[in-house]
Amino acid sequence: MERTKFILDEKDMPTHWYNVQADLPEPLPPLRHPATKEPTRLPPPLFAEALNEQEFSKERWIEIPDEVQAVYRTWRPTILHRAHRLEKALDTPAKIFYKYEGTSQAGSHKPNTAVAQAYYNKKEGMKRLATETGAGQWGSALSMGCMFFGLELKVYMVKVSYNQKPYRRLLMETWGAKCVPSPSPDTQVGRDILAENPDSPGSLGVAISEALEDALSRDDTKYAIGSVVNHVLLHQTVIGLETKKLMEQADVYPDIIVGCVGGGSNFAGMYLPFIKDKLDGTKPDLRVINVEPNAAPSMTKGPYTWDYGDVAGLAPIVMMNTLGHNFMPPPIHAGGLRYHGMAPIICHLYKLGFVEAQAVPQLATFEAGVKFARTEGIVSAPETNHAIRVTIDEALKCRETGEAKTILLCHSGHGHFDMAAYGEYLSGRLHDYEYPEDKVKEALASLPEVPA
Ligand SMILES: Cc1ncc(COP(=O)(O)O)c(C=O)c1O
């Protein structure tokens, strides 16, 4: 019998998150204050204290609070699958494994950090959180996290996704959150943008600015973010830590790890525990491929430089690969991959040569997603389809060379709320977007000038 699923017992779940900052060969560049532009260790008073501490911590292992572990157990550990059917359909000698994060109640990896952030904010006496969401996955996840710990939540949802995905909004409201389309008339940032362009489709950068303004204007509210920053990547390492144990069970180690990157949290969560082995020289040949859309190609086309995390310049300035903080990406269906920058930890590892990046066009990702659905049965999120595309491409290369490589795919979520996008693809109405070179050039002209 061919083994298809690898499953951990609840008692073997990770009790600590892995903090890669303990093992980086060079420390991350410091943050810069958004107003003074001087190096700072402290971001503005946005996040819960415990999360601020985690942001800069150099401790290798950080304990997962019991209360967070208890909520994790409502859906974790997640399963590691062997994609026998996909392998067969591709006629490849490659061994394809995927860790499926779509079994969380919200349908993606996002609750791994949402639950932790809701817990720390509640513990520190907050009543309410404000956040942004792209495709609605993060907003749903945080709605669920806030529900578990009894917090109110306001979600600013990128307008293009708000209109494309009404059921995501209803999901958030069912868990008790309030969700508005961004740009919204509820903040100064939103009002200014609407005055200039009432039809603005919005972007993650704008929605972040709105949520920041909301949180900064109220004492009972803190901000929560679904990706990019160090503490979010830290919480997501439960994915990679579980996968490492499960791959030991399967008696394999990956040659290639593939995942999609918007702000980088699902994929970094998968690969940071493995990169540890590359950093210490045990696995020098491990390949890690960050996959992004060619419509928002921050890693493959954006310079590694200082930029704001949001459009209004309220968030700290960080060193990252960026397309410019006021870049508005084309409205691709993978709303969660429309961010202008990338997690500083990922960009740092990229600059040091430990990880790779590839950009792929929208149509090819849906072709891959449909292939996956018609072999493995899972209908994946448009974001995840980017990773599936490159997984298939690498498996097809193995067919050419005859190599039986082990490919590990980080499967970030299901696409049950994305059926309209599948409908467009299946009826031949979906199209590709070119790399928006002019718009990027324009956006890069307004990078902040930072003193040396
Ligand atoms: C299913 C799914 N995958 C991936 C992403 C991209 O985010 P990140 O790069 O932080 O994992 C998102 C973001 O919304 C998502 O919903």
PDBQT file of the ligand as one rigid body, heavy atoms in Angstrom, charges set to zero:
ROOT
HETATM    1  C1  LIG A 501      -4.480  31.308   0.636  1.00  0.00    +0.000 C 
HETATM    2  C2  LIG A 501      -3.452  32.365   0.711  1.00  0.00    +0.000 A 
HETATM    3  N1  LIG A 501      -2.193  32.050   0.378  1.00  0.00    +0.000 NA
HETATM    4  C3  LIG A 501      -1.218  32.969   0.412  1.00  0.00    +0.000 A 
HETATM    5  C4  LIG A 501      -1.453  34.281   0.772  1.00  0.00    +0.000 A 
HETATM    6  C5  LIG A 501      -0.342  35.259   0.743  1.00  0.00    +0.000 C 
HETATM    7  O1  LIG A 501       0.031  35.729   1.988  1.00  0.00    +0.000 OA
HETATM    8  P1  LIG A 501       1.403  35.337   2.648  1.00  0.00    +0.000 P 
HETATM    9  O2  LIG A 501       2.463  35.578   1.599  1.00  0.00    +0.000 OA
HETATM   10  O3  LIG A 501       1.554  36.224   3.802  1.00  0.00    +0.000 OA
HETATM   11  O4  LIG A 501       1.330  33.908   3.031  1.00  0.00    +0.000 OA
HETATM   12  C6  LIG A 501      -2.750  34.662   1.140  1.00  0.00    +0.000 A 
HETATM   13  C7  LIG A 501      -3.031  36.046   1.547  1.00  0.00    +0.000 C 
HETATM   14  O5  LIG A 501      -4.134  36.481   1.698  1.00  0.00    +0.000 OA
HETATM   15  C8  LIG A 501      -3.758  33.676   1.107  1.00  0.00    +0.000 A 
HETATM   16  O6  LIG A 501      -5.015  33.992   1.436  1.00  0.00    +0.000 OA
ENDROOT
TORSDOF 0
